[in-house]
Amino acid sequence: MKISPQYAGILMSFLISIGMSFMMSFAMMAVNVGFVVNFIPMWMKAWGIGFVVGFPAAAIIVPFARKAVSKITGIPM
């Protein structure tokens, strides 16, 4: 299944926010709570909240980041 190239930015933001929220929520849970008995359910709840916040944030930030990188490097993105 192919997705139209016009949706590439949204897809990129979606995939970035999944990975980032997954890793960040794990790290923050481990640091702040430790590996307690109910770590996995707590982590999944934190990951869900992180993704809900992270996806719109990534959708807004990624285009600006691409433009900044393009200006800094001179490479069109």
Secondary structure, 3 states (H helix, E strand, C coil): CCCCHHHHHHHHHHHHHHHHHHHHHHHHHHHHCCCCCCHHHHHHHHHHHHHHHHHHHHHHHHHHHHHHHHHHHCCCC
